[in-house]
Amino acid sequence: MDISNLIQTVLTYALPVIFAITVHEAAHGYVARHFGDNTAEVMGRVTLNPMKHIDPIGTILMPLMLYFATSGAFLFGYAKPVPVNFGRLRHPKRDMVWVALAGPASNFVQAILWALVLVALVAAGVSESFFIKMAQGGILVNLVMWAFNLFPLPPLDGGRVLAGLLPNGQAQMFLARIEPYGFFIVMGLVIAGVVSTYWLRPLMDVGYFVINLIITPLKALLL
């Protein structure tokens, strides 16, 4: 593994990843507080301080190990989940959906903002590849987090959304039953390529299409 390439990759993606993780987790806490649960606030997690959300193993060690082991072909990581007591929400079943959607929604907004940064850099004539790649990386990282976290299996946000939308009964009981094993099920589907082929790539294509629709008028004006 070329150490110089690793350092360049880390520096390029460091800021987008830190913002993506921090805002994603803080968004869960902010929305949970809005709907009546202050658990995250009491634990100091309703904050944009990245140190409160970074997990030393899941955010730093695991991605680096996977980067070396797969030559950058496969990366995976996670932050410390924001604690939410769904029973303390004013309308637990309904509000759970909004709390779960807050994280992925924040990533999609960030992807749009990075796209606007990219357009501004090109319009300003900035030719430094580091900044261009950082903006492109910001779009990619946030779209990946947006799409991946919407995958409809617990403990991912999409699993919470699905549980909140399904009528009370056997379907919800099934989701609750598999949640303790959800992480391993999701990882197995990721390694098998199921998530990437049938969920991640199609959803990201939609994300890029929507972002292009949003920024096209700005590009026509500035470029």
C-alpha positions in Angstrom: 0.0 0.0 0.0 1.4 3.4 -1.0 1.5 5.4 2.2 1.5 8.7 0.3 -1.7 7.8 -1.4 -3.2 6.8 1.9 -2.3 10.1 3.5 -3.7 12.0 0.5 -6.9 10.0 0.6 -7.3 10.6 4.4 -6.7 14.3 4.1 -9.1 14.6 1.1 -11.9 12.8 2.9 -11.3 13.8 6.5 -13.3 17.0 6.6 -16.3 15.6 4.6 -16.4 12.5 6.7 -16.2 14.4 10.0 -19.0 16.8 9.0 -21.1 13.9 7.6 -20.9 11.9 10.8 -21.2 14.8 13.2 -24.2 16.4 11.6 -25.9 13.1 11.0 -25.7 12.0 14.7 -26.5 15.5 16.0 -29.6 15.7 13.8 -31.0 12.6 15.5 -30.5 14.2 18.8 -32.0 17.6 17.8 -35.1 16.0 16.3 -35.6 13.7 19.3 -35.4 16.6 21.6 -37.9 18.5 19.5 -40.3 15.6 19.9 -39.9 15.3 23.6 -36.9 13.0 24.4 -33.9 14.8 25.9 -31.8 11.7 26.5 -29.2 12.7 24.0 -29.1 16.2 25.3 -28.5 15.0 28.9 -25.7 12.8 27.7 -24.1 15.7 25.8 -24.8 14.3 22.3 -26.9 17.2 21.0 -23.8 18.9 19.7 -21.8 19.6 16.6 -18.6 18.7 18.5 -17.2 15.8 16.4 -15.4 14.3 19.4 -18.7 13.5 21.0 -19.7 11.3 18.0 -16.5 9.7 16.8 -16.0 6.1 17.8 -12.3 5.2 17.9 -12.8 1.7 16.5 -15.8 2.2 14.2 -14.8 5.6 12.8 -11.0 5.4 12.7 -9.5 1.9 13.2 -12.0 -0.2 11.2 -12.0 2.0 8.0 -8.2 2.2 8.1 -7.8 -1.6 8.5 -10.3 -2.3 5.7 -8.6 0.3 3.5 -5.3 -1.6 3.9 -6.8 -5.1 3.7 -8.8 -4.4 0.5 -6.5 -1.8 -1.1 -9.3 0.8 -0.8 -11.9 -1.4 -2.6 -14.1 -1.7 0.5 -14.6 0.7 3.3 -17.0 0.6 6.2 -17.3 2.4 9.5 -19.7 3.8 12.1 -20.1 6.5 14.7 -21.4 6.3 18.2 -25.2 6.1 17.9 -27.1 8.9 19.5 -29.2 7.5 22.4 -32.9 7.9 21.9 -35.6 6.7 24.3 -38.5 6.3 21.8 -40.9 5.7 24.7 -40.4 9.4 25.8 -41.4 10.8 22.4 -44.8 12.5 22.5 -46.1 10.2 19.7 -43.5 7.3 19.8 -44.6 5.4 16.6 -44.9 8.6 14.5 -42.1 10.6 15.9 -39.7 7.6 15.6 -39.9 8.0 11.9 -38.9 11.7 12.0 -36.0 11.0 14.4 -34.7 8.2 12.1 -35.1 10.3 8.9 -33.2 13.2 10.4 -29.8 11.7 10.0 -30.0 10.6 6.3 -31.8 13.9 5.5 -28.9 15.9 7.0 -26.5 13.9 4.7 -28.6 14.6 1.6 -28.6 18.4 2.5 -24.8 18.2 3.0 -24.4 16.5 -0.4 -26.2 19.4 -2.0 -24.1 21.9 -0.1 -20.8 20.2 -1.2 -22.2 20.3 -4.8 -22.7 24.0 -4.5 -19.1 24.3 -3.1 -17.9 22.4 -6.2 -19.7 24.7 -8.6 -18.4 27.8 -6.7 -14.8 26.5 -6.9 -15.0 25.8 -10.6 -16.7 29.2 -11.2 -14.0 30.9 -9.3 -11.3 29.3 -11.4 -9.8 27.2 -8.6 -7.6 24.6 -10.2 -6.1 23.0 -7.1 -7.2 19.4 -7.4 -7.2 18.9 -3.6 -10.1 21.2 -3.1 -12.0 19.9 -6.1 -11.5 16.3 -4.9 -12.6 17.3 -1.4 -15.9 18.7 -2.7 -16.5 15.7 -4.9 -15.7 13.5 -1.9 -18.2 15.4 0.2 -20.9 14.7 -2.3 -19.9 11.0 -2.5 -19.6 10.4 1.3 -22.9 12.0 2.1 -24.8 10.3 -0.6 -23.4 6.9 0.6 -24.4 7.7 4.2 -27.8 8.9 3.0 -28.5 5.8 0.9 -26.9 3.2 3.2 -28.7 4.4 6.3 -32.0 4.2 4.6 -31.6 0.5 4.0 -34.8 -0.9 5.6 -33.3 -3.2 8.3 -32.6 -2.4 11.9 -30.5 -1.1 13.4 -30.1 1.3 10.4 -32.3 4.3 10.2 -34.3 2.8 7.4 -35.3 -0.1 9.7 -36.6 2.5 12.3 -38.6 4.2 9.5 -40.0 0.9 8.3 -41.0 -0.1 11.9 -42.7 3.3 12.4 -44.7 3.0 9.1 -45.8 -0.6 9.4 -49.1 -1.3 11.3 -48.7 -2.8 14.7 -48.6 -6.6 14.6 -46.4 -9.4 13.3 -44.3 -7.3 10.9 -43.2 -5.0 13.7 -42.6 -8.1 15.9 -40.4 -9.6 13.2 -38.3 -6.4 12.9 -37.9 -6.3 16.7 -36.9 -10.0 16.7 -34.1 -9.6 14.1 -32.8 -6.3 15.4 -30.2 -7.9 17.8 -28.7 -9.6 14.7 -29.4 -6.7 12.3 -25.8 -5.5 12.2 -24.5 -8.9 11.1 -27.3 -9.4 8.6 -26.6 -6.0 7.0 -22.8 -6.7 7.0 -23.4 -10.1 5.3 -25.6 -8.4 2.7 -22.9 -5.8 2.1 -20.1 -8.3 1.7 -22.3 -10.4 -0.7 -22.9 -7.3 -2.8 -26.6 -7.3 -2.3 -26.8 -3.9 -0.7 -24.5 -2.2 -3.2 -26.2 -3.7 -6.3 -29.8 -3.5 -5.4 -30.0 -0.6 -3.0 -26.9 1.7 -2.7 -26.1 2.3 -6.4 -29.7 2.8 -7.6 -30.5 5.1 -4.7 -27.3 7.1 -5.3 -28.1 7.4 -8.9 -31.4 9.0 -7.9 -29.4 11.3 -5.4 -27.0 12.5 -8.1 -29.9 13.1 -10.5 -31.7 15.2 -7.9 -28.6 17.2 -7.1 -27.9 17.8 -10.7 -31.4 19.2 -11.1 -30.9 21.5 -8.2 -27.5 22.9 -9.3 -28.0 23.0 -13.0 -29.6 26.5 -13.0 -26.6 27.8 -10.8 -24.1 26.2 -13.2 -25.8 27.8 -16.2 -25.6 31.2 -14.4 -22.0 31.0 -13.2 -20.2 28.8 -15.8 
